[in-house]
Amino acid sequence: MNDQNYLQNKNLNEAQEFLLISSQFRLGNLPTESPHPKTLNLASDAKYNINKAISSIQEIDREVFERLNLSVNELRKLQEDVSDVIKSGGRLFLCGCGATGRLSLALETIWRQQHKSDRELSEKIISFMAGGDVALIHSVEKFEDYPEFGERQLKELGFREGDMLISCTEGGETPFVIGATEAALEISSRCPYFLYCNPDDVLLKTAKRSKLVIENSKIKKINLTTGPMALTGSTRMQATTILMYAVGLCLWFFDKDFSSIKNELNLMIKFVNDTSFDFLANFIISESDAYKKGEYVYYQTDELLGISILTDTTERSPTFSLYPFENQQSHLKHPALAYLYFPTCLNSQSAWNELLGRAPRTFHWDEVTDQTTHERLMGFDFSQELPKLRSQYLKAPHSFFKIYLDAEVNTLSFSLNEYNLQLSLGDLNFLSTHLVLKILLNNLSTIIMGRMERYESNLMTWVRASNNKLVDRAVRYADTLLKQKGVTISYEDLVYACFELKDQIPRDQSLVLTLVKKFSH
C-alpha cells in the first residue's frame, strides 16, 4: 500500500470512529458554543471600527464579573473546604485541559508568588492539565478526549487521602477532567469540586459523561453559566475568566472572612466599569501592522506576569490556526508570530523555573506520545538565548512588546514601538491583576486576529480541529457558512471531508473555509 492509500484509509477509519461517538461531542446547543448577539459585527469592527470592537468585548467581560457576583455565595463552601484542607495538612489539586488547564497552572503560579516566603504553604497547590506542563505552551493533541488520562495524571502526581481536587471545565463535558474528578472521588474522602459554565438541563441532554457527574451527589458542583463567548466557542475568554476568578478568590482568601471575597470582587467590578480599554487600540494596530509587514513580536516580561502572557499567546495557535511556539530542538521550524521572552533568565531551565515558580512537571508514556517529556519542554526556550536562537533561521525584524508590573505602585506598564501606557490598578490584589491582564490580552489578541481576517462575523472559522470537540466545531461552522450560501451537506459527509483535509492543509490555513470551498462548487 502506497503512502497516499495509507493516508486515505487512515482518514476514513478516523472519520468512522468519530461518527460512532459523535453524538457525545455534538455540542452546538451549549450556550458556550453559541454566537453572541453583541459581537455579530466583530470581524468588521476589528478592521474598521476598532474602538467599537474593544468596547463590545469589554462589555461582555463586565457581564462576567456581574454574573459571578450573583453566585458569589456559592463560593462560601468552597472557600471553607479549601481552608480546612490546608489547615489539616492536605493539598489542593487543580485540574483542567486546554484553557482551563492553563488557568489551573496560572493559579498555582500566582499562589506560589503570593506565598514565596512560606515554603510549606507554597507547596499546598498542585496543578495539572491534559498533557502536563508541555501543553501550557504547545497543545498535546487528543489528550483531553480520554478520561483514563485524567485519572492517570492525577495518580502519578501522588493524589492521596486528605487531598482535594478542584476541576474546571468550561463546557462541563471534557472527558479528561471528568476522569480525574471521578478518580479523586475514589481516592480521597474529601469530595472533589467540579466547576463549569453551561446549564445543567442542557448538559444532561447533551453528554452522558456530564450527566454522570451532575447526578453524582458526592461531587460538589458549582455552575457558573456565562452564556456565549465574545468570539463564538472561544472559551479561553469569558468562561475561563469566571472559572479562574471563582477558584482564585477562594484560594487567595482561604484564611480570611468570606466578606473579603465579596470586597475584592466589588473592586474588580468597579475597575472594569470605570476603566476604558480604548488604550488597547494603538497596541492592536501596531502589532497587527507588524505581522502584515512580515515582522514578528517578542512579548517581554518576567515571572510576575509571564504565566498570563504565555497563556494568551499560546492559545492564539489553536484558536486561529497560527503556527505555535516553535521548538528549538526541531529540525523543521515554522516560526510563531509572537514568542514569550524572559531577558533576565540565562537558559531554558531557569526560564521555566521562574515562570512556574517550581520545576516543570513532565512525563513520558511510551504507549501514547513523546510530546510530554522534559526534553521537549526545554526546547521551548524563552530565555535570553531566544533572539540568538531565532536569528539562525529567522532574519525578519522583531518588535518588543514589554509588559511589566510595578508592584510598589500597583501599575501595569505596556510598551510597543512608540506606544507606552501605565495602567493603575488601584487597590486590586495580585490575583485580580492577572485577571485584568487576562481580559486585556484576550481583547487585544482577538481584535488583532480580526484585523488579520482570522474569523468571520464572530465565528471562529480558523479553529484547529485537534480533538473531538473541535472536529464537531469545525464541521458545524462549515455547515453554517454553507447554508448561508444555500448549500446543504450532511453532517456525515462534512465529517469525512474534515478528516480528509485536516492533516493535508498547512497548519496556518483555515480548515473551515477549505471545507466550505470544497462543497461550494
N, C-alpha and C positions, 0 to 999 in steps of 0.2 A: 504494500500500500504506500503510495507516494505521500509527501507532506500535505499536499492540498486535500487529498481524500481523507487523510487522518484528521485534519483540522475540521473538515465538513462534518465528519462523523462525531467528533468531539462536541462541536457546537450543537448538533442535532440532539445528542444524548443529554447535554446540559439543559437545553430548552425543554426537553420532555420531562426531565427530573424536576425542573422548576414548575412546570404546569401541573404536575401531580400534587404539589404542595402550595400552589399559588393562591388558593383560597385563604391561606393563613397570612398572606403578605399583600393582599389587595386592600390597601389602606386609604383609598381615596375618600372614604366617608369620614375619616378622622378630621376634626377641626384643625389640628396642627398641619394637615396636608392640604388645606383648602386655601384658595386665593383670598387675600384680604381686600375688602372693598375700598379701603382708603388708599391703596397703592396701585390701583389698576393702571395708572399712567407713570409708574415709577421709571421704566426704561426711558421714556420720552423726557421726563423731568430731569433725569440724571444728565442728559445731554443738553437740554435747552432751558431748564429752569431749576438750577442746582439747589437754590435755597429752598424751593418748594419740596424737592426730594429729601433734603436734610430734615426739614420740619415734619414731613409726613412720617418718616421713620421715628423721629424723636417723640412725636405724639403717641405712637403705638408703644414705645418704650415707657412713656409716662403711665400709660394704662396698665402696664405690667406691675409697676410698684403699687399702684392703687389697688390692683387685683390682689396682690399679696397682703395688703393692709386689711382687706375684707376677711382674709383667712388667717390672720396673724395669730389668733388664739389657738388655732390648731397646732401651732408650733410649741405650745407650752409643754406638752407631754414629751415631745422630742428633746427639748432643752433639759427637762428633768432627767430623762433617761441618759442623755449624754453626760450630764453632771454625775449621775450615780455610777456609770461605767468607769469614768476617770477616777473618781474618789475611791472606788472599790478595787482598783488595780487592774481593771480590764483595759482593752484597747478598742478603738473605733476604726472600722474598716469602711472605706468609701469606694463605691463601685459604679462604673458606667462604661459605655463604649462610644467611640466617636466623640461627639461634642460633650456628652455627659461624662465620658471618661476623662476628657481633658479638664472639665470643671472639677472633677474629683481630685485630680493631681494638683490643680491650681489651689484648691482649698487646703490640701496638705502643705503645700509650699508656703502659703500665706500663714498658716498655723505655725510652721517652723520659724518663719521670720519673726512672728509675734513672741514666740517662746524660746528664742535663741539662747537666752542666758540660763534656761532651765532644761538641761539635757533630758531628764526623765519625762517631763511634761511634753517636750517637743516630739518624743517618740510615741506618743499616745495615738497618733493618727497614722494609719497605713492606707494608702490609696492604690487602686489598680484599675486598669482599663483593658478592654479586649486587645490582646497582642502585647501587653506590657508597655514599658516606657518608650519603646521604639515607636509605638503608634501615636505617641504625643506629637511627633514631628513628621511621620510618614505613615499613612494608613496601612494596616496589615489586613489584606482582603480576606473576606469570608469568616473571620473570627467571630463576628457578632451573631452569626446565624446558628451557632452551636451552644446549647445550654451546658453541655458537658465541659466545654472550655471554661465557662464561668466558674463552675464547681472546682475544676482542677486548679485554676489560678488561685482561687481562694484558699484551698487546702495547702498548696505549695508555699503560700505566704505565711503559713502557720496559724491560721484562724483556729481558735480553741474555745473551750468553755469559759464563760465570763466576758468574752468579746462580743461586740455588737456590730452588725452590718447595716449601713445606710446605702440603699441602692437608689440610683436616679436613672430614669429612662423617660425621655421627653414624650415618646409615643405611648408608653405604658405596655409595650408588646415585645421588647427586644429579647430574643432567646437567651443571649449570653447573660444579661442581667438577671433574668428570671431564674436561670440555672444556678447562679451564685446565691440568689436570695433563698431558694428552696434548700440549697446545701447548708447555708448558715442556720436555717431552722432546725436541721438535724444535728448540728454540731454543738450549738450553744443554747442554753436555756433562755438567753436574752433574745426576745423576738426581734427579727430584723424589721427595718423600715423600708418602705417602697414608695417613692415619690414619682409622680407622673403628671401629664398635662392634657389628658383627654377625658371626656365624661365617661363614667362607669357604664352607663347604659349602652353607649356606642361601642366601647371596648368589649363588653360582654357578647355582643353580636358579631364582632369582627374577628377575634382571635381566641381560640380555645386556651392557649397558654396564658393569656391575660385573665380569662375567666377563672382559671385555677388559682391565680394569685388573689384576685379581687374577692373571691368567695372563701379564701382561707383565713379564718378568724385569728390565726396565730401570727399572721403577717400584718404589721401595722401600716396602714395606708394613709398617705396624705395626697389628696387630689388637688392639684393647682392648675386647673384648666385655664388656659390663656386665650384660646381661640386661634385664628390664623396668624401666621408669621408675616412680617412686612414683605419678605420675599417668599413666595409660596414654597412650603416644605423646608425652608432653611431654618431648622430648629436650633442651629448654632446661635440664633438670635434670641427672640423673646422667651421661648420655652426654657432654654438653658440659663438665661438670666434669672428667671424666677426660681428655678431649682437651686442654682448656685447661691443666691442670696438667702433663700429659706434655710438651707443647711448651714451656710456660713454663719448666719446670725446665731443659730443655736450653738455652734462651736465657739464663736467669739465670746459670747456672754454666758458660757456654761456655769460660771461661778458667780453670776450676778442675778439680781432680781429680774423677773420677766419684763418689768417696765423698761429695762434698758434696751431690750429688743425693739419695743414699740417706739422708744425715743429715737433710736438710730434710723429706723425705717421712716419715721416722720421727717428726720433731717434729709434723708435721701429724696423723699417725695418733694420737699421744698426745693432742693437743689435742682432736680430735673424740671420742675415747674418754673423756676426763676431764671435758669441759665439758658441762654440761646446757644445752640450748637452751630450757628451760621459761620463761625470762625473756621469750621472744617472746610469750607468751600475752597479757600486758597490752597490748602494742602491736597485736597482731592484733585484740583486742576493741575497742580504741579506734578503730583505723582503720575496721574494718568497721561499727561503730556510726555513725561519721561519715557513711559512704556511705548507710546506711539512713535517716538523717535528712535526706538530700538535700544533704549538705555535700561539700566537696572537700578534697584534700590537696596541699600543696607538699612535695616531697622536697628539702629544703635541704641543700646540701653545697658542696664546692669541687673543684678539679681533682685532688686526691689520690684521691678516691673516686668522682668523678662518672661515669666510664665504666661502672663496675659497677652503679651505681644506675640509670643510664639504661637499661642492658641489661634489667634485670628489669622496670622499669616499661613499657618498650616492648613486651616480649614478652607482657605481660598481654593486649594487644589481640587478636592473632590466636588466642591460646590460649583466651580466654574470651569472645570476641565483644564486647569493650568498644570504645567509641569510642577511636581512637588520639589521640595528641597533636594538638591542632588547630593548623592553620597560620594565622598572623595575617594572611596575605595573602588568605585565602579569605573570600568573602562569606558563605557558609553555614558556621556553626561549631557543631559538636557537641562540647561541652567534655569533655575526658578527665577521669576521676575523679581521677587523680594526674598531676602535672606536675613535671619536674625544675626546680630553681631555684638559680641561682648569684647570690646577692645582691651580690657584690663586683664583678661584671662590668657595665660601663657599657652595652653593647649586644650584639646578637646575634652579630656578627662576633667580638668579643673573647671572648664566652662559648664559642663553638665552638673558637676557637684555644686557649683554656685547657683545655677538655675534652679535646681530642685531642693537645695538645702540638705542634700544627702547623696549617698552613692546611688547610681541608677539601678533599677530593678529590671533585669532581663532574664531570659531563659531560652532553652533550646529543646524543642520537641522534634526529634528526628522524623517522626511519622507525619508531621504537619508541615513545617516550614523552617527555614533557617533565617527568616526575616526578623526574628525577635531576639537575636543574640547581642551580647555586649559588643562584640567586634563590629557588628554592623552599626550599632548605635554610635560608636566612636567615629565612624565615617562621616557622620553629620557634624562637622566641625564648624562651630560658630565663634571660635576663639580669635585672638589677634592674628592667627595664621590665615584666616579666611581670605582676605584680599590677595595675599600672595598665592594661595592655592588656586583661587579663581582666575587669576591673571594668566595662569598656564594654559587655560583652554577658553578663556572669555576675554576678548580685547575691548569690549564695549565700555563706555563710561558708566560710572555708578554715582548716584546721589546718596547722601547720608541723611536719613530721617531720624533725628535724635529725639528720644522721648525719655525724660527722666523725672524723678520725684525729688523735690526738695522737702525733706521730712520736717525740717525745722520750721518752715513757714507753711507747710502742707499745701504745696503748689505743684501742679503738673506743668512741665515745660515741653513745648513742641518746637522743633526747628527743622525746616526742609528748604534747601536753597536759600532764597531771600526772605522766606517767611519765618517769623518767630512769634510765639504766643505763650503767655503764662496764664494758667487757669487756677484760680484759688479754689480750694476745696472746703474752705471754712472749717467747721467742726467735724467733718466726716472722718471716720476712722480708717485704718489701713485696709480692712476688708471692703468697705464702701468705695475706697479709692480704686480698687481693682474692678469693682462693678462699673464705676464711672468710665474707667478706661476701656472696659469691655464694650459697653454700648457705643462709645465714641468710635472705636476701631471697627465694630460691626457696621456702623453707619458709613464710615469712610470707605471701607473696602467694598461694601455693596454698591455704593454710588460710583466708585471707580470702575467696577466691573460693568455697570450700566453704561458708562461712557465708552467702554470697550466693546459694547454690544454683546455681552455675555448672558443676557436674558431678554425676553420679550414680554412687554407689559410688566407683570410681576411674576412671571412664570420662569422657573429655574431650568431653562432649555439647554444648559450646558452641564447638567448634572452628570457625574460619572457613575455608571451602573456597577458598583464594586461589591454589592451584596444583594440579597433577595429583595429587600425593601426598596432599594434604589433601582433595581430592574423594573419593578412594578411602577415606580415613579416615572422612569423614562418612558415606559410604554404608555402610561396614562397621559403624559404631556404630549407625546406624539399623536395620540388619539385625539386630544383636544384640538391641536393645530390642524390635523387632517379634517376634522369635522367642520372647522371654520372654513375650509376650502371646499366643503361639500363632498368629501371623500370618507367613506365608511369602510374600515378594515376590522376584521375580527381581532379580539384580544389575543387569540392563539397565534394568528399569523404575525401580529406585531411582535410577540414574544420570540418566535422563531427567527424573525429578521433581526431582532435585538441581539440575540446570541450569535448570529452570523456576523454581525457588523462590529460588535463592541470590542473585540480583540484585534480587528483588522485596521480600524481607523486610528490615526495618530492620537496620542493622549490629549493633545490640545485641540481636538476637533469635537464639534457637538454631535453626540450620538442621536439626540432627539431630532435635530434638524436634518441629519443624514437619513433617519427613518422617514421623516416627512417627505424629503426629496425622492426617496425610493418609491414611495407609493403615490406620488403626485402626478406621475406621468401616465 
